[in-house]
Amino acid sequence: MADARGQMPASVLDELPGELLMWVLIISELLVFGAGLAAFLAVRITDPTGFAEAQSHLHRTSAALNTVVLVTSGFLAARALALREAARRTAARWHLGAAIALGGVFLAVKIAEYADKAGQGIGIESHAFFTFYYLLTGFHAAHVVAGMVILALVAWKDDPHNIEVGAAFWHMVDLVWVLLFPVIYLIS
């Protein structure tokens, strides 16, 4: 029904920032990660002692550092949008570049963690915990790489709409890590 000005009310979809297809992608990715975490938790119930012992081989400090790194990069991506809307194009690009660099820091810490596990002889078949650990964190790392590419593209084509869409994907990457971190590294 039209309002007093003769305009149709906006739908919920019209209120979403960015693009509808990006939201479809984000929601589908969250469902995939959610299913992986649910499976992890279900299998953990069957072997709590084995999962706790396997979890003791992880480095919680580096995972906490990675949490700070990704949340900070998400802040920088959001700040880039605000700067670009304020017509501060160069500053927006620097913020996107810093967000990308922090994505690289995240990956470097994750690679060091994987190398440490390999040095201990821990692989994907060592225990069900590590099967989930490598699958979930590896799939997330692939999303970090994809997010870095997306942020680089939106820094190049840096209109506010593009930054908003790219930042939405990057925030999904942040959110997934904020869920993975406590479930995999902290909850025993």
C-alpha positions in Angstrom: 0.0 0.0 0.0 1.4 3.5 -0.9 2.2 6.0 1.7 0.9 9.7 1.8 3.5 10.6 -0.8 2.3 7.9 -3.2 5.5 5.8 -2.7 5.5 2.1 -1.9 7.2 1.2 1.5 10.7 -0.2 1.2 11.0 -3.9 1.7 13.5 -5.5 4.1 15.6 -6.4 1.1 15.8 -2.7 0.1 17.3 -1.9 3.5 20.2 -4.4 3.2 23.5 -2.6 2.6 25.4 -3.7 -0.5 24.1 -6.3 -2.9 21.4 -9.0 -2.5 23.6 -11.6 -4.1 26.5 -10.9 -1.7 24.0 -11.4 1.1 22.9 -14.7 -0.4 26.6 -15.7 -0.6 27.3 -14.6 3.0 24.3 -16.4 4.4 25.1 -19.6 2.5 28.7 -19.4 3.8 27.5 -18.9 7.3 25.3 -22.0 7.0 28.2 -24.1 5.7 30.4 -23.0 8.6 27.5 -23.4 11.0 27.0 -27.0 9.8 30.8 -27.7 10.2 30.8 -26.3 13.7 27.6 -28.3 14.6 29.3 -31.5 13.3 32.5 -30.7 15.3 30.4 -30.2 18.5 28.4 -33.4 17.8 31.5 -35.5 17.3 33.2 -33.9 20.3 30.4 -35.2 22.5 31.4 -38.8 21.6 35.1 -38.3 22.7 35.4 -35.4 25.1 38.7 -36.6 26.6 40.3 -37.2 23.1 39.2 -33.8 21.9 40.5 -32.1 25.1 43.9 -33.8 24.7 44.1 -32.9 21.0 43.0 -29.3 21.7 45.9 -29.0 24.2 48.3 -29.0 21.2 46.8 -25.7 19.9 48.3 -22.3 20.5 45.5 -20.2 22.1 47.7 -17.1 22.2 48.3 -17.1 18.5 44.6 -17.7 17.9 43.7 -14.9 20.2 46.2 -12.7 18.3 44.6 -13.7 15.0 41.2 -12.7 16.5 42.5 -9.2 17.3 44.1 -9.0 13.9 40.8 -9.9 12.0 38.6 -7.7 14.2 41.0 -4.8 13.6 41.0 -5.4 9.9 37.2 -5.4 9.9 37.2 -2.0 11.7 39.6 -0.7 9.0 37.4 -1.9 6.2 34.4 -0.3 7.8 36.4 2.9 8.3 37.4 2.9 4.6 33.7 3.1 3.7 33.1 6.0 6.0 36.2 7.8 4.6 35.2 7.2 1.0 31.7 8.5 1.7 33.4 11.6 3.1 35.3 11.9 -0.2 38.6 11.0 1.4 39.5 8.5 -1.4 43.2 8.1 -0.6 42.6 7.6 3.1 39.9 5.0 2.3 42.4 3.1 0.0 45.0 3.1 2.7 42.5 1.7 5.2 41.6 -1.1 2.7 45.3 -1.7 2.2 45.9 -2.0 5.9 42.9 -4.4 6.2 44.4 -6.5 3.4 47.8 -6.5 5.2 46.2 -7.6 8.4 44.6 -10.5 6.4 48.2 -11.4 5.4 49.3 -11.3 9.1 46.4 -13.6 9.9 47.5 -16.1 7.2 51.2 -15.9 8.3 50.2 -16.8 11.9 47.9 -19.6 10.6 50.7 -21.0 8.4 53.1 -21.0 11.3 50.5 -22.8 13.4 50.1 -25.4 10.6 53.8 -25.8 10.3 54.1 -26.4 14.1 51.4 -29.1 13.9 53.2 -30.7 11.0 56.5 -30.6 13.0 54.7 -32.5 15.8 53.5 -35.1 13.3 49.9 -33.9 13.7 47.9 -34.2 10.5 44.3 -34.3 9.3 44.1 -38.0 10.2 45.7 -37.8 13.6 42.4 -37.5 15.4 38.8 -36.4 14.6 39.6 -33.1 16.3 42.3 -32.4 13.9 40.2 -33.4 10.9 37.7 -30.7 11.9 40.5 -28.3 12.9 42.2 -28.4 9.5 39.0 -28.5 7.5 37.3 -25.6 9.3 40.4 -23.4 9.7 41.7 -24.2 6.3 38.3 -23.3 4.7 38.3 -20.1 6.7 41.8 -19.3 5.5 40.6 -19.7 1.9 37.9 -17.2 2.7 40.5 -14.8 4.1 42.4 -15.1 0.8 39.2 -14.5 -1.2 38.4 -11.5 1.1 41.8 -10.0 0.5 41.2 -10.2 -3.2 37.8 -8.7 -2.9 39.2 -5.8 -0.8 41.9 -5.3 -3.3 39.4 -5.1 -6.1 37.2 -2.6 -4.2 40.2 -0.5 -3.3 40.9 -0.3 -7.1 37.2 0.4 -8.0 36.6 2.4 -4.8 33.2 3.8 -5.0 31.3 3.6 -1.7 28.9 0.9 -2.9 31.8 -1.4 -3.9 33.5 -0.8 -0.5 30.2 -1.6 1.3 29.8 -4.9 -0.6 33.5 -5.9 0.0 33.4 -4.9 3.6 30.2 -7.0 4.1 32.1 -10.1 2.9 35.1 -9.2 5.0 32.9 -8.9 8.1 31.5 -12.4 7.4 35.1 -13.7 7.4 35.6 -11.9 10.8 32.3 -13.3 12.2 33.2 -16.9 11.2 36.6 -16.6 13.0 34.9 -15.1 16.1 32.8 -18.3 16.1 35.6 -20.7 15.3 38.0 -19.3 17.8 36.1 -20.2 21.0 34.7 -23.5 19.7 38.0 -24.9 18.5 40.5 -23.2 20.8 38.8 -22.5 24.0 35.8 -24.6 24.8 36.9 -28.0 26.2 
